[in-house]
Amino acid sequence: MLFQWGLQKKKQEIQGKEGKDQSGQAQDIPEEPIHSQLEMNIDIVRHTTGDSPDIVIRRFDVGHERTIRAAMIFVDGLVDEKNVCQFLLEPLMTATFPISLLPADLFIWMEKKLAAVGGIRQISQWSELFTELMSGRTIILLDGIPLALCASTKGGQYRQIEEPQTQIAIRGSRDGFTESLRINTSLIRRRIQNPNLWMETMKIGKVTQTDVAIMYIKGIANEEIVQEVKQRLNRINIDSILESGYIEQLIEDQTYTTFPTVYHTERPDTVAANLLEGRVAIFMEGTPFVLVVPAVFIQFFQAVEDYYSRFDISTALRFLRVLIFFISLIAPALYIAATTFHQEMIPTPLVIAIAAQREAVPFPAFVEALVMEVTFEILREAGVRLPRAVGHAVSIVGALVIGQSAVEAGFVSSAMVIVVSITAVASFATPAVAIAISARLIRFLLMVLAAMFGFYGIIMGILVMTIHLCSLRSFGVPYMSPLAPSIPANMGDTLFRVPTWAFKDRPHLISQKNIERQGNNQKPQPPGSNSSNDSNRGETS
């Protein structure tokens, strides 16, 4: 087979199409062991990679007195070239190995000589060689030995650790995940310095071969959930994984729902807190967003600073967030229902003011609200896609100019502009973007029901939404837990938050081992009671 391949290679070089076949199709990785001839192995690497200029092949001689021809192969930009030269190339070129050393034992000698580099191992198959090469590792080939040596020399340029852009906290850490898998896992290791923090890696994507890692705390995480996560990831058979959203859509329990059943975040402290509750984190190379499973509905209304502030302040803010969610969900629908079917429920002076404003508006309230909502969604999308310096100005100026012009032209009423503005601000105030997008979509459905049936349509839509939420699962865990089913022991971290010293148990449906997370008598106690102080003062006098 190698002889036939060599003839084909020579023929392609004569035709001036080196590295590609006549049809222009991609070359398959050879399904055969590595050859013992160095030049033949180098030609196979060049042929398979299309003789790409970023595939660096460095020929050199191993040893100082007795030499063996060798070649070092790595991908430019994926390795740390300083480490390659300092810890691989120089030691091998200046080393002196015993003359009586057999070629079969030469790799063992090299592994000991290159002790400064981690992750050194032998490779015998081409498929494994190209997988390691494209992962940022350095390959060493020796003439006369049908094996290759793989050394971990990953490097290159990555974005520096910065403050998260989508989940900004007033009080909390200022570091966020980056696009490097190892940097992201190290941020969790710094927070949870425990050997029971386990991590398992795999590659997903037949073409991209993307590195994916799952992390959990052994002894706290539910083993059934961990195994379910592994099975769902292993079932993925797709060409490319470019972002964690690919994995999120392929492992979620329910596809036909607007509510997210997988939580994603770019804050390391949020991931660490969820791991300590027994959840599983999924990391991926090339994205700063980490997936956390299982996810529950109330989790999307909790912010990271809720646990850094006093319980009374956190409880008030959580109630405010839930109120904000319902405002962004039903505010336009309530306006449509009240002005169309239930005018008697509005105070008389307000009804007169609204009627006076809508006297010149030629459209019904539903069309009026629909036009304004669609217009605002267009402005929101334009503000996101434009450059940051221009996007904020365009969205703000566009909303002011279009709103004022629409009122002056008689297309919409002033009350409708106020309702849509409050709805838009409420949607921005929701902590999780995923749940805010769900409210934006359901809002249009409730507007249709309000235009058809009034308040009855809104109530019917909310009942259907509640039933749908109760039917959802996230990796087998009820989506509405601990509200439905009701778990009184975990009610202290739902719509309200109890003091930190009262967080005795982990979520029961998520972590079924090592439930207790703190000891007894954690409530702060004063140094002494008033009676003891009085007696001490009496003795002193």
Secondary structure, 3 states (H helix, E strand, C coil): CHHHHHHHHHHHHHHCCCCCCCCCCCCCCCCCECCCCHHHHHHHHHHHCCCCCCEEEEEEEECCCCCEEEEEEEECCCECHHHHHHHHHHHHHHCCCCCCCCHHHHHHHHHHHCCCCCCCEEECEHHHHHHHHHCCCEEEEECCCCCEEEECCECCCCCCCCCCCCCCCCCCCCCCCCCCHHHHHHHHHHHCCCCCEEEEEEEECCCCCEEEEEEEECCCCCHHHHHHHHHHHHCCCCCCCCCHHHHHHHHCCCCCCCCCCCEEECCHHHHHHHHHCCCEEEEECCCCCEEEECCCHHHHHCCHHHHCCCHHHHHHHHHHHHHHHHHHHHHHHHHHHHHHCCHHHCCHHHHHHHHHHHCCCCCCHHHHHHHHHHHHHHHHHHHHHCCHHHHHHHHHHHHHHHHHHHHHHCCCCHHHHHHHHHHHHHHHCCCCHHHHHHHHHHHHHHHHHHHHHCHHHHHHHHHHHHHHHHHCEECCEECCCCCCCCCHHHCCECCCECCHHHCCECCCCCCCCCCECCCCCCCCCCCCCHHHHHHHHHHHC
